[in-house]
Amino acid sequence: SEVELVNGIQSLTAEVTMRYFEIARQQKYLDILQKTEELAKQKLEIVQTRLDAGMADGADILQAQTDLNSAVQSIKMQELAILNAKADLVSVLNCSIDPASLTVDTEIAVDEKFNVTGIPAMLKQNAAYILADRNINVKNFQYAETYSVRFQVLKANTSLDYYQKNILPDEMLFNFGPGAGISLQVPIYNWN
């Protein structure tokens, strides 16, 4: 139906938006790791200068080198995480773009006109909300039907019957006629 189509479009839009923001977040984290690498390089240079001046020992230089190697490894792992996030976005979009060539702008503008008070009004137009409301109505009807079984019921029915039976290979019996019935249902025990 139209509501389900709109719901599918909204779900896809939300999924793409979420993946896009994930890539932007991962890239911002990569920027932080690159600054950490620069700091580790500067620390290594300072420790090397101190070692040359006789104010540091080999353990300090090993620690600074380990910090630099750790920062480089973290950057490589973060680049892989970004590539995976881009591959997820391409997968959601169902297109044949190379994830490595995909670029994402990390400077995302925030809409200053966004108003929280309009959300309840817009919620009533949301496809998922409309579907949930319809499902609640169906469940209420099912509950009412189940609840009604607890009471006495008088039912009347009518029918028009047609019956055919082969008695012998060359003889057939036909029966045709109206039918009527009345039934009374009285519950003997209910659980409430």
C-alpha positions in Angstrom: 0.0 0.0 0.0 1.0 3.6 -0.1 1.7 3.8 3.6 4.1 0.8 3.4 5.8 2.4 0.4 6.3 5.7 2.3 7.5 3.7 5.3 10.0 1.9 3.1 11.3 5.2 1.7 11.6 6.7 5.2 13.4 3.6 6.5 15.9 3.7 3.6 16.4 7.4 4.1 17.1 6.9 7.8 19.5 4.0 7.1 21.5 6.0 4.5 21.6 9.0 6.8 22.8 6.8 9.7 25.6 5.2 7.5 26.6 8.6 6.2 27.0 10.1 9.7 28.9 7.0 10.7 31.4 7.6 8.0 31.7 11.2 9.0 32.2 10.2 12.6 34.9 7.7 11.7 36.7 10.3 9.6 36.7 12.8 12.5 38.2 10.1 14.7 40.9 9.5 12.0 41.7 13.2 12.2 42.2 12.8 16.0 44.4 9.8 15.5 46.5 11.6 12.9 47.1 14.5 15.4 48.1 11.8 18.0 50.6 10.5 15.5 52.0 14.0 15.0 52.3 14.4 18.8 54.1 11.0 19.0 56.6 12.0 16.3 57.3 15.3 18.2 57.7 13.3 21.4 60.1 11.0 19.7 62.1 13.9 18.3 62.2 15.5 21.8 63.3 12.2 23.4 66.0 11.8 20.7 67.3 15.3 21.4 67.4 14.6 25.1 69.1 11.3 24.5 71.8 13.1 22.3 72.3 15.6 25.2 72.6 12.7 27.7 69.4 13.6 29.6 67.4 10.4 28.6 68.1 6.7 28.4 67.3 3.9 25.9 64.0 3.1 27.7 62.6 6.6 27.0 63.4 6.3 23.3 61.9 2.8 23.1 58.7 4.1 24.8 58.5 7.0 22.4 59.0 4.7 19.4 56.3 2.3 20.8 53.9 5.2 21.1 54.6 6.2 17.5 54.1 2.7 16.2 50.9 2.3 18.2 49.6 5.6 16.7 50.5 4.4 13.2 48.7 1.1 13.8 45.6 2.8 15.1 45.5 5.0 12.0 45.7 1.9 9.8 42.9 0.2 11.7 40.8 3.4 11.5 41.3 3.7 7.8 40.0 0.1 7.5 37.0 1.0 9.7 36.2 3.9 7.4 36.5 1.7 4.3 34.1 -0.8 6.0 31.6 2.0 6.8 31.8 3.2 3.2 31.2 -0.4 2.0 28.1 -0.6 4.3 26.8 2.7 2.8 27.3 1.4 -0.8 25.6 -1.9 0.2 22.6 0.0 1.5 22.4 2.1 -1.6 22.7 -1.1 -3.7 25.1 0.5 -6.3 28.4 -0.5 -7.8 30.6 2.3 -6.6 34.1 1.4 -5.3 33.9 2.2 -1.6 37.5 3.6 -1.6 36.5 6.3 -4.1 33.5 7.4 -2.1 34.1 10.8 -0.4 32.1 12.1 2.5 32.0 15.7 3.7 32.7 15.7 7.5 31.4 19.3 7.9 27.7 18.7 8.3 25.5 21.8 8.7 23.0 21.7 11.5 19.5 23.1 10.7 19.0 25.9 13.2 15.2 26.1 12.4 14.6 22.5 13.7 11.8 22.7 16.1 11.0 19.9 18.5 7.4 21.0 19.1 6.4 20.0 15.6 7.4 16.4 16.1 4.0 15.2 17.5 2.1 16.7 14.6 4.5 15.1 12.1 4.3 11.8 13.9 0.7 11.4 12.9 1.8 11.6 9.3 4.6 9.0 9.7 3.9 5.8 7.8 5.3 3.6 10.6 3.0 5.4 13.1 0.0 4.9 10.8 0.7 1.2 10.4 1.2 0.8 14.1 -2.1 2.5 14.8 -3.9 0.3 12.3 -2.3 -2.8 13.9 -3.6 -1.6 17.3 -7.1 -1.3 15.9 -6.9 -4.8 14.5 -5.7 -6.2 17.8 -8.5 -4.4 19.6 -11.1 -6.1 17.2 -9.4 -9.4 17.9 -9.6 -8.8 21.6 -13.3 -7.9 21.4 -14.0 -11.0 19.4 -12.2 -13.2 21.9 -13.9 -11.4 24.8 -17.3 -12.0 23.2 -16.9 -15.8 23.4 -17.6 -15.5 27.1 -21.3 -14.7 26.6 -24.2 -16.7 25.3 -24.6 -16.5 21.5 -27.6 -17.3 19.4 -26.7 -17.9 15.8 -28.9 -18.4 12.8 -27.6 -19.5 9.4 -29.1 -20.4 6.0 -27.7 -22.3 3.1 -28.4 -23.5 -0.4 -27.0 -27.0 -0.9 -26.1 -28.9 -4.0 -25.0 -32.5 -3.7 -23.9 -35.1 -6.4 -23.1 -38.7 -5.8 -22.2 -41.5 -8.2 -24.1 -44.7 -7.1 -23.3 -46.9 -10.1 -21.3 -46.1 -13.2 -24.3 -45.0 -15.2 -26.5 -43.7 -12.3 -26.0 -40.4 -10.5 -27.9 -39.0 -7.6 -28.5 -35.3 -7.4 -29.7 -33.5 -4.4 -30.5 -29.8 -4.3 -32.3 -27.6 -1.8 -32.3 -24.9 0.9 -31.1 -25.4 4.4 -31.5 -23.5 7.7 -30.2 -23.8 11.2 -30.2 -22.2 14.6 -27.6 -22.7 17.3 -27.2 -21.5 20.8 -23.8 -21.3 22.4 -23.6 -21.2 26.2 -20.2 -21.1 27.8 -20.1 -23.6 30.7 -16.9 -22.2 32.3 -14.8 -19.1 31.6 -11.4 -18.4 33.0 -12.3 -14.9 34.4 
